[in-house]
Amino acid sequence: MKIRYDPEADVLLLILRDDPPVDALEEPGGVIVSYGEDKEPVSVEFLNASARALIRPGQVSVTLQTGSSQD
């Protein structure tokens, strides 16, 4: 997975696969999911990323949390 942030557009992009997108669906709240020919997601785009506290402008790293922790 690759992560890109465009500070001018305030868009956080998660690239899940290198396949070119052929379709996209905008979810409520400013989330755009792009799909490949196999109809599987290839990227997820978050609009207004800093307003959502997904990223801080100037931040050089992003922490991703996967799975769930069960103590």
TAUR-V320597 format. One record per helix or strand. SS is the DSSP state (~ for helix, > for strand). FROM is the first residue (numbers start at 1). TO is the last residue. If there is no record, write none. Layout:
# TAUR-V320597
[[SS/FROM/TO] [SS/FROM/TO]]
This chain:
# TAUR-V320597
[[>/2/6] [>/11/15] [>/23/27] [>/31/35] [>/41/47]]
